[in-house]
Amino acid sequence: MTRTHVGVAALLSLLVGWFVFDGVSSLVGLPALFAQLGVDPARVPWVALWAGVVLPVVLYLAAIVVARRQSLTRFTLVLIVALAATAAVRLSLIALATGSILL
Amino acid sequence: MPRPPAPDDDAALRWDEFDDPSYSDPSLSALAPEQGDDDAGHDAAGGPDGGAAGVDAAADLERASGARSPLETVLTALAAVVYLAYTVGWIIGIGLVPLSGPTVAIEIMYQFSEFLAIIAAPLWFAAVVSLTRDGRAAHRFSWLTLGTFVLLPWPIVLGVLA
């Protein structure tokens, strides 16, 4: 990995930071919302909430490991794919977590 | 003033232009294995494993020229259809997850992440196909299979199940 690779990874990690921030917000806020709505605390989707915090970092690190020997263009492409996959997984987790209220 | 040479009306109907790089004389091509100095020629005339080496060289040549087996092409096209369906699923699924940010900045990030979710499937497919172009087919289809699990549009799946 060159310095440029590291710079690109650092720049795109800002988005990972936002995903982690959003995951932590949900981890803190959703149980409070459940309590406010009078939902049984046992139905809090802790797995989905914790996955929302951990998965952005895991996917991003995996992308760095997979693409670390690639050219800068391919390295950047793989990191962007990881961020897009993180966004998709985040929405899936939100659907799974909020669906637990409805089901 | 010299007269121009008479046009040869049958020139386009003959295959005898020696300056044409694609021209090959059948009488010379029969001698090619003995006279060739490329690797394939040596492999073909080599030791007891010359046949296998020749097959390897042919496979390398096929890989280098970007040629792929019909089965591989069909599977890639099938994966393209699946990923296209995922993209449509995410476009519909976004509407099933009503999210609104408390501030303008968070709302912008929500919208951006929804955009990322929509382009995730085509991006994954394009990245896998381009990065495994010169690699083994098993790598390509392993990554494409992994993507079908990671990028499954759960909002619409849950909507259908409900």
Interface residues (C-beta under 8 A of the other chain):
Chain A: W18 F19 D22 Q70 R74 L77 V78 I80 V81 L83 A84 A85 T86 A87 A88 V89 R90 L91 S92 I94 A95 L96 T98 G99 L102 L103
Chain B: W90 G93 I94 L96 V97 L99 M109 S113 E114 L116 A117 I119 A120 A121 L123 W124 A127 S130 L131 G147 V150 L151 L152 P153 W154 P155 L158 A162
